[in-house]
Structures are given as C-alpha cells and as structure tokens.
Amino acid sequence: QEFLDVENLELIVRAGVTVTSPRGNVVIRDAEVQMSVSLHLDPGVAVTGVPWWVLLLAALLGLLLLALLVLGLWKVGFFRRARAPPPAVPQFRAVRIPREQR
C-alpha cells in the first residue's frame, strides 16, 4: 500500500551462500550475488479485492460439494459401525455316551 503512488520501482537484492561442512573439499565460488529488479507499475490499473458475492458463492458451492461427498459415502455404507462377528462356538459331531455306560 505504500507503493501505490509509485510508477517505477527498482529493488536491489543481495544474496549469499555459506556452507559449513566437516569435509574440506566443499568449494563454492561466487557465493554472493547482487541483482536489481525493476518494476514498472501501470497507474491506470486499480488494485481491488474479490467481490463479496464471489466469496459467498464459493463458500456455498464448497458446502454443497461437501454435502454431496458425505451423502455418497453414507450411501455406500462408509459410516456404518463395524461389528465383530459373534464368537464361533465349536460344533462337535460326537456321540453322547450315557453316564451308565462310562
């Protein structure tokens, strides 16, 4: 917002790289660089935000998409509680021997 009245802006950017390594064979040449960036702003173009109705429409469409996703997952049974199968009681096919014959 400070530069809205400025038409031309030049930035000077300086960057440097340093590497610390236990090995002595790391060599970086030209580890510092300086460059300039020129910005030419058009004063006729206004800087505006997004209209409120676009944000409202995007939020409503997002909620609709979320509702459709939840409905689809509910229809395929995604939210059903997984129940453990009843414990299997072993079925023996044995002949019962009366007490008198034991």
Phi and psi in radians as a Rosetta constraint file:
Dihedral C 1 N 2 CA 2 C 2 CIRCULARHARMONIC -1.257 0.35
Dihedral N 2 CA 2 C 2 N 3 CIRCULARHARMONIC -0.435 0.35
Dihedral C 2 N 3 CA 3 C 3 CIRCULARHARMONIC -1.830 0.35
Dihedral N 3 CA 3 C 3 N 4 CIRCULARHARMONIC 0.339 0.35
Dihedral C 3 N 4 CA 4 C 4 CIRCULARHARMONIC -1.200 0.35
Dihedral N 4 CA 4 C 4 N 5 CIRCULARHARMONIC -0.484 0.35
Dihedral C 4 N 5 CA 5 C 5 CIRCULARHARMONIC -1.563 0.35
Dihedral N 5 CA 5 C 5 N 6 CIRCULARHARMONIC -0.063 0.35
Dihedral C 5 N 6 CA 6 C 6 CIRCULARHARMONIC -1.610 0.35
Dihedral N 6 CA 6 C 6 N 7 CIRCULARHARMONIC 2.355 0.35
Dihedral C 6 N 7 CA 7 C 7 CIRCULARHARMONIC -1.638 0.35
Dihedral N 7 CA 7 C 7 N 8 CIRCULARHARMONIC -0.659 0.35
Dihedral C 7 N 8 CA 8 C 8 CIRCULARHARMONIC -2.155 0.35
Dihedral N 8 CA 8 C 8 N 9 CIRCULARHARMONIC 2.403 0.35
Dihedral C 8 N 9 CA 9 C 9 CIRCULARHARMONIC -2.459 0.35
Dihedral N 9 CA 9 C 9 N 10 CIRCULARHARMONIC 2.295 0.35
Dihedral C 9 N 10 CA 10 C 10 CIRCULARHARMONIC -2.108 0.35
Dihedral N 10 CA 10 C 10 N 11 CIRCULARHARMONIC 2.167 0.35
Dihedral C 10 N 11 CA 11 C 11 CIRCULARHARMONIC -1.907 0.35
Dihedral N 11 CA 11 C 11 N 12 CIRCULARHARMONIC 2.402 0.35
Dihedral C 11 N 12 CA 12 C 12 CIRCULARHARMONIC -1.906 0.35
Dihedral N 12 CA 12 C 12 N 13 CIRCULARHARMONIC 2.105 0.35
Dihedral C 12 N 13 CA 13 C 13 CIRCULARHARMONIC -1.950 0.35
Dihedral N 13 CA 13 C 13 N 14 CIRCULARHARMONIC 2.295 0.35
Dihedral C 13 N 14 CA 14 C 14 CIRCULARHARMONIC -2.177 0.35
Dihedral N 14 CA 14 C 14 N 15 CIRCULARHARMONIC 2.293 0.35
Dihedral C 14 N 15 CA 15 C 15 CIRCULARHARMONIC -2.350 0.35
Dihedral N 15 CA 15 C 15 N 16 CIRCULARHARMONIC 2.564 0.35
Dihedral C 15 N 16 CA 16 C 16 CIRCULARHARMONIC -2.426 0.35
Dihedral N 16 CA 16 C 16 N 17 CIRCULARHARMONIC 2.644 0.35
Dihedral C 16 N 17 CA 17 C 17 CIRCULARHARMONIC -2.179 0.35
Dihedral N 17 CA 17 C 17 N 18 CIRCULARHARMONIC 2.273 0.35
Dihedral C 17 N 18 CA 18 C 18 CIRCULARHARMONIC -2.213 0.35
Dihedral N 18 CA 18 C 18 N 19 CIRCULARHARMONIC 2.417 0.35
Dihedral C 18 N 19 CA 19 C 19 CIRCULARHARMONIC -2.162 0.35
Dihedral N 19 CA 19 C 19 N 20 CIRCULARHARMONIC 2.193 0.35
Dihedral C 19 N 20 CA 20 C 20 CIRCULARHARMONIC -1.912 0.35
Dihedral N 20 CA 20 C 20 N 21 CIRCULARHARMONIC 2.126 0.35
Dihedral C 20 N 21 CA 21 C 21 CIRCULARHARMONIC -2.427 0.35
Dihedral N 21 CA 21 C 21 N 22 CIRCULARHARMONIC 2.513 0.35
Dihedral C 21 N 22 CA 22 C 22 CIRCULARHARMONIC -1.211 0.35
Dihedral N 22 CA 22 C 22 N 23 CIRCULARHARMONIC -0.344 0.35
Dihedral C 22 N 23 CA 23 C 23 CIRCULARHARMONIC -1.519 0.35
Dihedral N 23 CA 23 C 23 N 24 CIRCULARHARMONIC 2.576 0.35
Dihedral C 23 N 24 CA 24 C 24 CIRCULARHARMONIC -1.618 0.35
Dihedral N 24 CA 24 C 24 N 25 CIRCULARHARMONIC 0.000 0.35
Dihedral C 24 N 25 CA 25 C 25 CIRCULARHARMONIC -1.638 0.35
Dihedral N 25 CA 25 C 25 N 26 CIRCULARHARMONIC 0.194 0.35
Dihedral C 25 N 26 CA 26 C 26 CIRCULARHARMONIC -1.580 0.35
Dihedral N 26 CA 26 C 26 N 27 CIRCULARHARMONIC 2.011 0.35
Dihedral C 26 N 27 CA 27 C 27 CIRCULARHARMONIC -2.213 0.35
Dihedral N 27 CA 27 C 27 N 28 CIRCULARHARMONIC 2.190 0.35
Dihedral C 27 N 28 CA 28 C 28 CIRCULARHARMONIC -2.073 0.35
Dihedral N 28 CA 28 C 28 N 29 CIRCULARHARMONIC 2.140 0.35
Dihedral C 28 N 29 CA 29 C 29 CIRCULARHARMONIC -1.715 0.35
Dihedral N 29 CA 29 C 29 N 30 CIRCULARHARMONIC 2.581 0.35
Dihedral C 29 N 30 CA 30 C 30 CIRCULARHARMONIC 0.926 0.35
Dihedral N 30 CA 30 C 30 N 31 CIRCULARHARMONIC 1.028 0.35
Dihedral C 30 N 31 CA 31 C 31 CIRCULARHARMONIC -1.314 0.35
Dihedral N 31 CA 31 C 31 N 32 CIRCULARHARMONIC -0.226 0.35
Dihedral C 31 N 32 CA 32 C 32 CIRCULARHARMONIC -2.099 0.35
Dihedral N 32 CA 32 C 32 N 33 CIRCULARHARMONIC 2.452 0.35
Dihedral C 32 N 33 CA 33 C 33 CIRCULARHARMONIC -2.438 0.35
Dihedral N 33 CA 33 C 33 N 34 CIRCULARHARMONIC 2.582 0.35
Dihedral C 33 N 34 CA 34 C 34 CIRCULARHARMONIC -2.289 0.35
Dihedral N 34 CA 34 C 34 N 35 CIRCULARHARMONIC 2.313 0.35
Dihedral C 34 N 35 CA 35 C 35 CIRCULARHARMONIC -2.490 0.35
Dihedral N 35 CA 35 C 35 N 36 CIRCULARHARMONIC 2.752 0.35
Dihedral C 35 N 36 CA 36 C 36 CIRCULARHARMONIC -2.015 0.35
Dihedral N 36 CA 36 C 36 N 37 CIRCULARHARMONIC 2.518 0.35
Dihedral C 36 N 37 CA 37 C 37 CIRCULARHARMONIC -2.116 0.35
Dihedral N 37 CA 37 C 37 N 38 CIRCULARHARMONIC 2.207 0.35
Dihedral C 37 N 38 CA 38 C 38 CIRCULARHARMONIC -1.863 0.35
Dihedral N 38 CA 38 C 38 N 39 CIRCULARHARMONIC 2.302 0.35
Dihedral C 38 N 39 CA 39 C 39 CIRCULARHARMONIC -2.038 0.35
Dihedral N 39 CA 39 C 39 N 40 CIRCULARHARMONIC 2.243 0.35
Dihedral C 39 N 40 CA 40 C 40 CIRCULARHARMONIC -2.021 0.35
Dihedral N 40 CA 40 C 40 N 41 CIRCULARHARMONIC 1.911 0.35
Dihedral C 40 N 41 CA 41 C 41 CIRCULARHARMONIC -1.673 0.35
Dihedral N 41 CA 41 C 41 N 42 CIRCULARHARMONIC 2.479 0.35
Dihedral C 41 N 42 CA 42 C 42 CIRCULARHARMONIC -1.605 0.35
Dihedral N 42 CA 42 C 42 N 43 CIRCULARHARMONIC 2.016 0.35
Dihedral C 42 N 43 CA 43 C 43 CIRCULARHARMONIC -1.221 0.35
Dihedral N 43 CA 43 C 43 N 44 CIRCULARHARMONIC -0.301 0.35
Dihedral C 43 N 44 CA 44 C 44 CIRCULARHARMONIC -1.341 0.35
Dihedral N 44 CA 44 C 44 N 45 CIRCULARHARMONIC -0.332 0.35
Dihedral C 44 N 45 CA 45 C 45 CIRCULARHARMONIC -1.560 0.35
Dihedral N 45 CA 45 C 45 N 46 CIRCULARHARMONIC 2.136 0.35
Dihedral C 45 N 46 CA 46 C 46 CIRCULARHARMONIC -1.538 0.35
Dihedral N 46 CA 46 C 46 N 47 CIRCULARHARMONIC 2.514 0.35
Dihedral C 46 N 47 CA 47 C 47 CIRCULARHARMONIC -1.604 0.35
Dihedral N 47 CA 47 C 47 N 48 CIRCULARHARMONIC 1.933 0.35
Dihedral C 47 N 48 CA 48 C 48 CIRCULARHARMONIC -2.199 0.35
Dihedral N 48 CA 48 C 48 N 49 CIRCULARHARMONIC 2.837 0.35
Dihedral C 48 N 49 CA 49 C 49 CIRCULARHARMONIC -1.593 0.35
Dihedral N 49 CA 49 C 49 N 50 CIRCULARHARMONIC -3.051 0.35
Dihedral C 49 N 50 CA 50 C 50 CIRCULARHARMONIC -1.440 0.35
Dihedral N 50 CA 50 C 50 N 51 CIRCULARHARMONIC 2.383 0.35
Dihedral C 50 N 51 CA 51 C 51 CIRCULARHARMONIC -1.072 0.35
Dihedral N 51 CA 51 C 51 N 52 CIRCULARHARMONIC 2.652 0.35
Dihedral C 51 N 52 CA 52 C 52 CIRCULARHARMONIC -1.149 0.35
Dihedral N 52 CA 52 C 52 N 53 CIRCULARHARMONIC -0.556 0.35
Dihedral C 52 N 53 CA 53 C 53 CIRCULARHARMONIC -1.239 0.35
Dihedral N 53 CA 53 C 53 N 54 CIRCULARHARMONIC -0.480 0.35
Dihedral C 53 N 54 CA 54 C 54 CIRCULARHARMONIC -1.205 0.35
Dihedral N 54 CA 54 C 54 N 55 CIRCULARHARMONIC -0.721 0.35
Dihedral C 54 N 55 CA 55 C 55 CIRCULARHARMONIC -1.134 0.35
Dihedral N 55 CA 55 C 55 N 56 CIRCULARHARMONIC -0.734 0.35
Dihedral C 55 N 56 CA 56 C 56 CIRCULARHARMONIC -1.118 0.35
Dihedral N 56 CA 56 C 56 N 57 CIRCULARHARMONIC -0.759 0.35
Dihedral C 56 N 57 CA 57 C 57 CIRCULARHARMONIC -1.125 0.35
Dihedral N 57 CA 57 C 57 N 58 CIRCULARHARMONIC -0.713 0.35
Dihedral C 57 N 58 CA 58 C 58 CIRCULARHARMONIC -1.132 0.35
Dihedral N 58 CA 58 C 58 N 59 CIRCULARHARMONIC -0.705 0.35
Dihedral C 58 N 59 CA 59 C 59 CIRCULARHARMONIC -1.147 0.35
Dihedral N 59 CA 59 C 59 N 60 CIRCULARHARMONIC -0.742 0.35
Dihedral C 59 N 60 CA 60 C 60 CIRCULARHARMONIC -1.149 0.35
Dihedral N 60 CA 60 C 60 N 61 CIRCULARHARMONIC -0.718 0.35
Dihedral C 60 N 61 CA 61 C 61 CIRCULARHARMONIC -1.171 0.35
Dihedral N 61 CA 61 C 61 N 62 CIRCULARHARMONIC -0.607 0.35
Dihedral C 61 N 62 CA 62 C 62 CIRCULARHARMONIC -1.124 0.35
Dihedral N 62 CA 62 C 62 N 63 CIRCULARHARMONIC -0.757 0.35
Dihedral C 62 N 63 CA 63 C 63 CIRCULARHARMONIC -1.140 0.35
Dihedral N 63 CA 63 C 63 N 64 CIRCULARHARMONIC -0.657 0.35
Dihedral C 63 N 64 CA 64 C 64 CIRCULARHARMONIC -1.128 0.35
Dihedral N 64 CA 64 C 64 N 65 CIRCULARHARMONIC -0.740 0.35
Dihedral C 64 N 65 CA 65 C 65 CIRCULARHARMONIC -1.121 0.35
Dihedral N 65 CA 65 C 65 N 66 CIRCULARHARMONIC -0.706 0.35
Dihedral C 65 N 66 CA 66 C 66 CIRCULARHARMONIC -1.111 0.35
Dihedral N 66 CA 66 C 66 N 67 CIRCULARHARMONIC -0.740 0.35
Dihedral C 66 N 67 CA 67 C 67 CIRCULARHARMONIC -1.122 0.35
Dihedral N 67 CA 67 C 67 N 68 CIRCULARHARMONIC -0.709 0.35
Dihedral C 67 N 68 CA 68 C 68 CIRCULARHARMONIC -1.153 0.35
Dihedral N 68 CA 68 C 68 N 69 CIRCULARHARMONIC -0.651 0.35
Dihedral C 68 N 69 CA 69 C 69 CIRCULARHARMONIC -1.136 0.35
Dihedral N 69 CA 69 C 69 N 70 CIRCULARHARMONIC -0.785 0.35
Dihedral C 69 N 70 CA 70 C 70 CIRCULARHARMONIC -1.132 0.35
Dihedral N 70 CA 70 C 70 N 71 CIRCULARHARMONIC -0.725 0.35
Dihedral C 70 N 71 CA 71 C 71 CIRCULARHARMONIC -1.095 0.35
Dihedral N 71 CA 71 C 71 N 72 CIRCULARHARMONIC -0.760 0.35
Dihedral C 71 N 72 CA 72 C 72 CIRCULARHARMONIC -1.114 0.35
Dihedral N 72 CA 72 C 72 N 73 CIRCULARHARMONIC -0.738 0.35
Dihedral C 72 N 73 CA 73 C 73 CIRCULARHARMONIC -1.156 0.35
Dihedral N 73 CA 73 C 73 N 74 CIRCULARHARMONIC -0.614 0.35
Dihedral C 73 N 74 CA 74 C 74 CIRCULARHARMONIC -1.174 0.35
Dihedral N 74 CA 74 C 74 N 75 CIRCULARHARMONIC -0.678 0.35
Dihedral C 74 N 75 CA 75 C 75 CIRCULARHARMONIC -1.137 0.35
Dihedral N 75 CA 75 C 75 N 76 CIRCULARHARMONIC -0.609 0.35
Dihedral C 75 N 76 CA 76 C 76 CIRCULARHARMONIC -1.529 0.35
Dihedral N 76 CA 76 C 76 N 77 CIRCULARHARMONIC 0.053 0.35
Dihedral C 76 N 77 CA 77 C 77 CIRCULARHARMONIC 1.492 0.35
Dihedral N 77 CA 77 C 77 N 78 CIRCULARHARMONIC 0.436 0.35
Dihedral C 77 N 78 CA 78 C 78 CIRCULARHARMONIC -1.191 0.35
Dihedral N 78 CA 78 C 78 N 79 CIRCULARHARMONIC -0.555 0.35
Dihedral C 78 N 79 CA 79 C 79 CIRCULARHARMONIC -1.667 0.35
Dihedral N 79 CA 79 C 79 N 80 CIRCULARHARMONIC 0.078 0.35
Dihedral C 79 N 80 CA 80 C 80 CIRCULARHARMONIC -1.249 0.35
Dihedral N 80 CA 80 C 80 N 81 CIRCULARHARMONIC 2.478 0.35
Dihedral C 80 N 81 CA 81 C 81 CIRCULARHARMONIC -1.269 0.35
Dihedral N 81 CA 81 C 81 N 82 CIRCULARHARMONIC 2.303 0.35
Dihedral C 81 N 82 CA 82 C 82 CIRCULARHARMONIC -1.353 0.35
Dihedral N 82 CA 82 C 82 N 83 CIRCULARHARMONIC 2.109 0.35
Dihedral C 82 N 83 CA 83 C 83 CIRCULARHARMONIC -1.784 0.35
Dihedral N 83 CA 83 C 83 N 84 CIRCULARHARMONIC 2.435 0.35
Dihedral C 83 N 84 CA 84 C 84 CIRCULARHARMONIC -1.296 0.35
Dihedral N 84 CA 84 C 84 N 85 CIRCULARHARMONIC 2.478 0.35
Dihedral C 84 N 85 CA 85 C 85 CIRCULARHARMONIC -1.154 0.35
Dihedral N 85 CA 85 C 85 N 86 CIRCULARHARMONIC 2.633 0.35
Dihedral C 85 N 86 CA 86 C 86 CIRCULARHARMONIC -1.075 0.35
Dihedral N 86 CA 86 C 86 N 87 CIRCULARHARMONIC 2.569 0.35
Dihedral C 86 N 87 CA 87 C 87 CIRCULARHARMONIC -1.079 0.35
Dihedral N 87 CA 87 C 87 N 88 CIRCULARHARMONIC 2.355 0.35
Dihedral C 87 N 88 CA 88 C 88 CIRCULARHARMONIC -1.351 0.35
Dihedral N 88 CA 88 C 88 N 89 CIRCULARHARMONIC 2.110 0.35
Dihedral C 88 N 89 CA 89 C 89 CIRCULARHARMONIC -1.594 0.35
Dihedral N 89 CA 89 C 89 N 90 CIRCULARHARMONIC 2.197 0.35
Dihedral C 89 N 90 CA 90 C 90 CIRCULARHARMONIC -1.123 0.35
Dihedral N 90 CA 90 C 90 N 91 CIRCULARHARMONIC 2.354 0.35
Dihedral C 90 N 91 CA 91 C 91 CIRCULARHARMONIC -1.764 0.35
Dihedral N 91 CA 91 C 91 N 92 CIRCULARHARMONIC 1.976 0.35
Dihedral C 91 N 92 CA 92 C 92 CIRCULARHARMONIC -1.734 0.35
Dihedral N 92 CA 92 C 92 N 93 CIRCULARHARMONIC 2.348 0.35
Dihedral C 92 N 93 CA 93 C 93 CIRCULARHARMONIC -1.816 0.35
Dihedral N 93 CA 93 C 93 N 94 CIRCULARHARMONIC 1.107 0.35
Dihedral C 93 N 94 CA 94 C 94 CIRCULARHARMONIC -1.911 0.35
Dihedral N 94 CA 94 C 94 N 95 CIRCULARHARMONIC 2.779 0.35
Dihedral C 94 N 95 CA 95 C 95 CIRCULARHARMONIC -1.568 0.35
Dihedral N 95 CA 95 C 95 N 96 CIRCULARHARMONIC 2.250 0.35
Dihedral C 95 N 96 CA 96 C 96 CIRCULARHARMONIC -1.395 0.35
Dihedral N 96 CA 96 C 96 N 97 CIRCULARHARMONIC 2.213 0.35
Dihedral C 96 N 97 CA 97 C 97 CIRCULARHARMONIC -1.690 0.35
Dihedral N 97 CA 97 C 97 N 98 CIRCULARHARMONIC 2.145 0.35
Dihedral C 97 N 98 CA 98 C 98 CIRCULARHARMONIC -1.061 0.35
Dihedral N 98 CA 98 C 98 N 99 CIRCULARHARMONIC 2.683 0.35
Dihedral C 98 N 99 CA 99 C 99 CIRCULARHARMONIC -1.092 0.35
Dihedral N 99 CA 99 C 99 N 100 CIRCULARHARMONIC -0.578 0.35
Dihedral C 99 N 100 CA 100 C 100 CIRCULARHARMONIC -1.170 0.35
Dihedral N 100 CA 100 C 100 N 101 CIRCULARHARMONIC -0.526 0.35
Dihedral C 100 N 101 CA 101 C 101 CIRCULARHARMONIC -1.531 0.35
Dihedral N 101 CA 101 C 101 N 102 CIRCULARHARMONIC -0.048 0.35
